[in-house]
Amino acid sequence: MCNLYSMTRARTEAARLGRALSDRNNNQPPMPGVYPDYPAPVILKSDDGAREMRDLRWGMPSPRKVLFDAASRRAGALRAKGQTVDFPALLRMEPDKGVTNIRNTASPHWRPWLGPGNRCLDSFTAFSEPDQGGGSLQPVWFALGEARPLAFFAGVWTHWTCVRKIKEGEISCGLFGFLTTESNAEVGAVHAKAMPVILTEAAEWDLWMSDAPWTELAGLQRPLPDGALTVVGRGGRTDEFTPLDWG
């Protein structure tokens, strides 16, 4: 599962490649480490159909059953202490850390967010997977080359009201996640289960952001060809690559 990636190129470059006509936060510095629930640049369709770049928090809403089960455990613990529980209120305030990676696109939970209005492009320069093959679980960083050229994860997004952190309380915010698929050879050597769905060509970006139904896009949920990725780092919690020019 990919829970750490980097975006060390200029946002203007990502916006240009993804044909975003505006950027709501074009002063954000490079991000050598993007973690779950961090805000990160995402290209989506605005209400008028034009593409724009926004900062969304990484992690889509969790399935309701996950939150229901967590709230039930919390309620059980409170009742064991003799406390009265308002379960609907407890469920509403159950913290949802979000789901960063989406594999089962046949799930009824994800189906509503696979349509044109909820698809997005999540810009990145490198991503990491824990080294399960070697057993260290240290991050192994992958990119499309040593220069870390820009590419996009095939993402989905939504505006959601929930509790992300107890100290924040209930908030409304934009959330995103990206699709995963089986690993190719490079990623499979350290993490056999899955890798992000990566789109590398303009035709793929445009197809993903088109009005085409999911049935015409499902073929994009596939691994990159073997040999397409390069290991560019090991062990760090951030990608230390520094371009000469932020653009």
GUSE-211798 format. One record per residue: x, y, z of N, C-alpha, C in turn. Coordinates in steps of 0.1 Angstrom, whole numbers, padded with zeros to 4 digits, always signed. Layout:
! residues N
XYZXYZXYZ/...
//
This chain:
! residues 247
+0008-0012+0000+0000+0000+0000+0009+0012+0000/+0006+0021-0009+0014+0034-0010+0008+0044+0000/+0015+0047+0010+0011+0058+0020+0021+0069+0021/+0029+0070+0011+0039+0081+0011+0044+0083-0003/+0043+0096-0007+0049+0099-0021+0054+0114-0020/+0060+0118-0031+0065+0131-0032+0061+0139-0044/+0061+0152-0043+0058+0161-0054+0068+0172-0054/+0080+0170-0061+0091+0180-0060+0093+0188-0072/+0083+0188-0081+0083+0197-0092+0074+0209-0090/+0075+0219-0098+0067+0231-0096+0052+0228-0099/+0043+0233-0091+0029+0232-0094+0025+0237-0107/+0032+0247-0112+0028+0253-0125+0031+0243-0136/+0041+0234-0134+0044+0224-0144+0033+0213-0144/+0029+0209-0132+0018+0199-0131+0005+0205-0137/+0002+0218-0134-0010+0224-0139-0010+0224-0154/+0002+0228-0160+0003+0229-0174+0001+0215-0181/+0008+0205-0175+0007+0191-0181-0007+0186-0180/-0014+0189-0169-0027+0184-0167-0038+0193-0172/-0034+0204-0179-0042+0214-0185-0053+0220-0175/-0047+0223-0163-0056+0230-0154-0055+0245-0157/-0066+0252-0158-0066+0266-0161-0064+0275-0150/-0065+0270-0137-0063+0278-0126-0057+0269-0114/-0052+0276-0104-0046+0269-0093-0049+0277-0080/-0056+0271-0071-0061+0278-0059-0050+0280-0049/-0038+0274-0051-0027+0276-0041-0014+0274-0048/-0011+0284-0057+0001+0282-0066+0014+0286-0058/+0013+0290-0046+0025+0293-0038+0030+0282-0029/+0024+0270-0030+0028+0259-0022+0042+0254-0025/+0051+0253-0016+0064+0248-0019+0064+0233-0023/+0075+0228-0028+0077+0214-0032+0074+0206-0019/+0069+0193-0022+0065+0184-0011+0073+0172-0012/+0085+0170-0005+0093+0158-0006+0087+0146+0001/+0077+0149+0010+0070+0138+0016+0055+0141+0018/+0046+0134+0011+0032+0136+0013+0026+0123+0020/+0020+0126+0032+0015+0115+0040+0000+0115+0040/-0006+0104+0045-0021+0104+0046-0026+0116+0054/-0037+0122+0049-0044+0133+0054-0036+0146+0052/-0025+0146+0045-0018+0158+0041-0026+0165+0029/-0026+0178+0029-0031+0184+0016-0021+0183+0005/-0026+0180-0007-0017+0179-0018-0024+0183-0031/-0016+0188-0041-0022+0193-0053-0028+0182-0062/-0041+0185-0066-0049+0176-0073-0056+0184-0084/-0056+0178-0096-0063+0184-0107-0077+0178-0109/-0088+0186-0109-0101+0181-0110-0109+0190-0119/-0122+0186-0122-0131+0195-0129-0139+0203-0120/-0139+0217-0123-0147+0226-0115-0162+0225-0120/-0171+0232-0114-0185+0231-0118-0188+0235-0132/-0179+0243-0138-0181+0247-0152-0175+0237-0162/-0168+0227-0157-0162+0217-0166-0148+0219-0168/-0142+0231-0165-0128+0234-0167-0120+0227-0156/-0108+0224-0160-0099+0218-0150-0092+0229-0141/-0091+0226-0129-0084+0234-0120-0076+0226-0110/-0066+0232-0104-0058+0225-0094-0062+0230-0080/-0064+0221-0071-0067+0224-0057-0059+0216-0048/-0058+0220-0035-0053+0212-0025-0064+0204-0018/-0063+0191-0018-0072+0182-0011-0065+0173-0001/-0072+0169+0009-0066+0160+0019-0066+0146+0014/-0055+0139+0016-0053+0125+0011-0060+0115+0020/-0070+0109+0014-0078+0098+0021-0092+0100+0019/-0098+0091+0011-0113+0092+0008-0121+0086+0020/-0134+0089+0020-0142+0084+0031-0141+0069+0033/-0140+0065+0045-0140+0050+0048-0154+0045+0046/-0155+0032+0043-0169+0025+0043-0176+0027+0056/-0189+0029+0055-0197+0031+0067-0195+0020+0077/-0194+0008+0073-0193-0004+0082-0180-0002+0090/-0170+0003+0084-0157+0004+0092-0159+0014+0104/-0166+0025+0101-0169+0035+0111-0179+0030+0121/-0189+0022+0116-0199+0017+0125-0192+0007+0135/-0184-0002+0130-0177-0011+0139-0168-0004+0149/-0161+0006+0145-0152+0014+0154-0160+0021+0165/-0172+0027+0161-0180+0033+0170-0187+0023+0180/-0190+0011+0175-0195+0001+0183-0185-0004+0194/-0173-0005+0190-0163-0008+0200-0161+0003+0211/-0162+0015+0206-0160+0026+0215-0173+0026+0225/-0184+0024+0219-0196+0024+0227-0196+0013+0238/-0191+0001+0234-0190-0010+0243-0181-0007+0254/-0170+0000+0252-0160+0003+0262-0166+0013+0272/-0174+0023+0266-0180+0033+0275-0191+0026+0284/-0199+0017+0278-0210+0011+0285-0204+0002+0296/-0192-0004+0294-0185-0012+0304-0181-0004+0316/-0180+0009+0314-0176+0018+0325-0189+0024+0331/-0200+0020+0327-0213+0024+0333-0218+0037+0327/-0213+0041+0315-0217+0054+0309-0229+0051+0300/-0237+0061+0299-0248+0061+0289-0243+0066+0275/-0247+0059+0265-0242+0061+0251-0253+0066+0242/-0251+0077+0236-0259+0082+0225-0252+0077+0212/-0256+0065+0207-0248+0059+0196-0249+0067+0183/-0260+0072+0179-0260+0081+0167-0250+0092+0167/-0249+0099+0179-0240+0110+0181-0226+0105+0181/-0224+0093+0187-0210+0087+0188-0206+0084+0174/-0215+0078+0166-0211+0074+0152-0208+0086+0144/-0215+0096+0145-0213+0109+0137-0199+0114+0140/-0195+0113+0153-0182+0119+0157-0170+0109+0156/-0173+0097+0151-0162+0087+0150-0151+0092+0140/-0139+0093+0144-0128+0098+0135-0126+0089+0123/-0125+0095+0111-0123+0087+0099-0110+0092+0093/-0100+0083+0094-0086+0086+0089-0086+0086+0074/-0096+0080+0068-0096+0080+0053-0090+0068+0047/-0093+0065+0034-0087+0054+0026-0079+0060+0015/-0066+0058+0016-0057+0064+0006-0056+0057-0007/-0057+0043-0007-0056+0035-0019-0069+0028-0022/-0073+0027-0034-0086+0021-0038-0083+0010-0048/-0086-0002-0045-0083-0014-0054-0096-0019-0060/-0106-0022-0051-0118-0029-0055-0128-0019-0061/-0127-0016-0074-0135-0006-0080-0149-0012-0083/-0151-0025-0080-0165-0030-0082-0173-0029-0069/-0167-0024-0058-0173-0022-0045-0184-0011-0046/-0196-0014-0041-0206-0003-0041-0202+0010-0034/-0192+0008-0024-0187+0020-0017-0180+0030-0027/-0172+0024-0036-0164+0033-0045-0172+0037-0058/-0182+0029-0062-0188+0031-0075-0193+0045-0077/-0199+0052-0067-0204+0066-0070-0193+0076-0073/-0180+0073-0070-0170+0082-0072-0161+0079-0084/-0166+0070-0092-0158+0067-0104-0163+0074-0117/-0173+0082-0115-0179+0090-0126-0171+0102-0130/-0174+0108-0141-0166+0120-0146-0164+0131-0136/-0174+0134-0128-0174+0145-0119-0164+0143-0107/-0160+0130-0105-0152+0127-0093-0138+0122-0096/-0135+0121-0109-0122+0116-0113-0112+0128-0112/-0099+0125-0109-0089+0136-0108-0076+0130-0111/-0066+0139-0113-0052+0136-0115-0044+0141-0103/-0037+0131-0097-0029+0134-0085-0014+0135-0089/-0008+0147-0089+0005+0148-0094+0015+0143-0084/+0026+0137-0090+0037+0131-0081+0050+0130-0089/+0061+0129-0082+0074+0127-0089+0080+0114-0084/+0077+0109-0072+0082+0096-0068+0072+0091-0057/+0071+0078-0056+0063+0072-0045+0071+0061-0039/+0066+0057-0027+0074+0047-0019+0065+0035-0016/+0071+0024-0014+0064+0012-0009+0073+0006+0002/+0067+0000+0012+0076-0006+0023+0082-0019+0018/+0095-0020+0021+0103-0032+0016+0099-0044+0024/+0089-0051+0019+0085-0064+0024+0093-0075+0019/+0098-0074+0007+0107-0084+0002+0119-0086+0010/+0126-0075+0013+0138-0076+0022+0135-0077+0036/+0123-0074+0040+0119-0076+0054+0121-0064+0063/+0128-0053+0058+0131-0042+0066+0119-0032+0068/+0109-0033+0058+0098-0024+0058+0102-0009+0057/+0114-0006+0053+0119+0007+0050+0113+0011+0037/+0110+0024+0035+0105+0029+0022+0115+0027+0011/+0110+0022+0000+0118+0021-0013+0111+0031-0022/+0118+0041-0028+0113+0051-0036+0114+0047-0051/+0103+0049-0058+0102+0046-0072+0099+0059-0080/+0104+0060-0092+0101+0072-0101+0102+0067-0115/+0098+0075-0124+0099+0072-0139+0113+0074-0144/+0122+0078-0136+0136+0080-0139+0143+0088-0129/+0157+0088-0129+0165+0095-0119+0161+0110-0118/+0156+0116-0129+0152+0130-0129+0139+0132-0123/+0132+0122-0119+0118+0123-0113+0109+0131-0122/+0106+0127-0134+0097+0134-0142+0083+0133-0136/+0075+0143-0139+0061+0144-0134+0053+0133-0141/+0044+0127-0133+0033+0119-0138+0021+0120-0129/+0010+0113-0131-0002+0114-0123-0007+0101-0119/-0011+0100-0107-0019+0089-0102-0034+0090-0108/-0040+0079-0111-0054+0080-0114-0062+0081-0102/-0068+0093-0099-0074+0095-0086-0089+0098-0087/-0095+0097-0075-0109+0101-0074-0110+0111-0062/-0120+0119-0062-0121+0129-0051-0136+0131-0047/-0138+0138-0036-0151+0142-0032-0151+0153-0021/-0162+0160-0020-0163+0169-0009-0171+0162+0002/-0166+0162+0014-0172+0154+0025-0172+0161+0038/-0182+0158+0046-0183+0162+0060-0181+0151+0069/-0171+0152+0078-0167+0141+0087-0158+0146+0098/-0154+0137+0106-0144+0140+0116-0131+0133+0112/-0121+0141+0109-0108+0135+0105-0099+0133+0118/-0099+0144+0126-0092+0143+0139-0101+0148+0150/-0100+0142+0161-0109+0146+0172-0108+0160+0176/-0095+0165+0176-0093+0179+0180-0099+0189+0170/-0101+0185+0157-0107+0193+0147-0122+0194+0148/-0128+0183+0153-0142+0181+0153-0148+0179+0139/-0160+0181+0137-0166+0178+0124-0163+0190+0114/-0158+0186+0102-0154+0196+0092-0159+0191+0079/-0160+0201+0069-0163+0198+0055-0150+0201+0047/-0146+0191+0039-0133+0193+0032-0133+0185+0019/-0124+0188+0011-0121+0180-0001-0112+0169+0002/-0115+0157-0003-0107+0145-0001-0104+0138-0014/-0092+0131-0014-0089+0124-0026-0082+0111-0022/-0081+0102-0032-0074+0089-0031-0071+0085-0045/-0063+0074-0047-0060+0070-0060-0061+0055-0061/-0063+0050-0073-0065+0036-0076-0052+0028-0075/-0053+0016-0072-0041+0007-0072-0044-0005-0081/-0034-0013-0084-0035-0025-0092-0024-0034-0088/-0023-0045-0095-0012-0055-0092+0002-0048-0095/+0012-0053-0088+0025-0047-0089+0032-0052-0102/+0040-0043-0108+0049-0047-0119+0062-0053-0113/+0072-0056-0121+0084-0063-0116+0091-0055-0106/+0093-0042-0109+0102-0034-0099+0095-0033-0086/+0082-0029-0086+0075-0028-0073+0073-0041-0066/+0070-0051-0074+0068-0065-0069+0080-0071-0061/+0092-0066-0065+0104-0071-0058+0104-0067-0043/+0097-0056-0040+0097-0052-0026+0083-0052-0020/+0073-0051-0028+0059-0051-0024+0050-0058-0034/+0047-0070-0032+0041-0079-0042+0026-0076-0043/+0020-0070-0033+0005-0069-0033+0000-0059-0043/+0005-0047-0044-0001-0037-0052+0008-0025-0055/+0005-0017-0065+0012-0004-0068+0001+0006-0073/+0004+0019-0072-0006+0028-0077-0008+0027-0092/-0020+0031-0096-0023+0032-0110-0017+0045-0115/-0007+0045-0124+0000+0056-0129-0003+0059-0143/-0006+0071-0146-0009+0076-0160+0003+0084-0165/+0009+0081-0176+0022+0087-0180+0020+0095-0193/+0009+0093-0200+0008+0100-0213-0004+0109-0214/-0003+0120-0222-0014+0130-0223-0027+0123-0227/-0027+0113-0235-0039+0107-0240-0046+0100-0228/-0038+0094-0219-0043+0087-0207-0049+0098-0198/-0042+0109-0196-0047+0119-0187-0061+0124-0192/-0061+0127-0205-0074+0132-0211-0085+0122-0210/-0082+0109-0212-0092+0099-0211-0098+0098-0197/-0089+0098-0187-0093+0097-0173-0102+0109-0169/-0099+0121-0175-0106+0133-0171-0118+0135-0181/-0121+0126-0190-0132+0128-0199-0145+0124-0193/-0155+0126-0201-0169+0122-0196-0172+0108-0199/-0162+0100-0203-0165+0086-0207-0169+0078-0194/-0178+0069-0196-0182+0060-0184-0171+0051-0180/-0172+0047-0167-0162+0038-0161-0159+0026-0170/-0169+0021-0176-0167+0009-0185-0156+0011-0196/-0155+0023-0200-0145+0026-0210-0131+0030-0204/-0130+0031-0191-0118+0035-0185-0112+0024-0176/-0119+0014-0174-0115+0003-0165-0101-0003-0169/-0098-0002-0182-0085-0007-0187-0073+0000-0182/-0076+0013-0177-0064+0021-0172-0060+0016-0159/-0068+0008-0152-0064+0002-0139-0055-0010-0141/-0042-0007-0145-0033-0017-0148-0019-0012-0144/-0009-0022-0141+0004-0018-0137+0012-0012-0149/+0022-0004-0146+0031+0000-0156+0039-0012-0162/+0043-0011-0174+0051-0022-0179+0064-0025-0171/+0068-0037-0170+0081-0040-0163+0092-0032-0170/+0100-0026-0161+0111-0018-0166+0108-0003-0167/+0096+0001-0164+0092+0015-0165+0096+0023-0153/+0099+0017-0142+0102+0024-0130+0116+0022-0126/+0122+0032-0119+0135+0032-0114+0135+0034-0099/+0143+0026-0091+0145+0028-0077+0154+0040-0075/+0149+0051-0069+0157+0063-0068+0161+0066-0053/+0156+0058-0044+0160+0060-0030+0155+0049-0021/+0162+0047-0010+0158+0037+0000+0160+0043+0014/+0150+0040+0022+0151+0042+0037+0147+0056+0042/+0146+0066+0034+0142+0079+0039+0127+0081+0039/+0123+0089+0048+0109+0092+0050+0105+0104+0040/+0114+0109+0033+0111+0119+0023+0120+0116+0011/+0116+0121-0001+0124+0120-0013+0133+0132-0013/+0146+0130-0012+0155+0141-0010+0160+0148-0023/+0154+0144-0034+0158+0149-0047+0154+0164-0048/+0164+0172-0053+0161+0187-0054+0164+0191-0068/+0154+0195-0076+0156+0200-0089+0164+0213-0089/+0171+0216-0100+0178+0229-0101+0169+0241-0101/+0157+0239-0107+0148+0250-0109+0134+0246-0106/+0127+0253-0097+0114+0250-0093+0104+0255-0104/+0108+0262-0114+0099+0266-0125+0091+0278-0121/
//
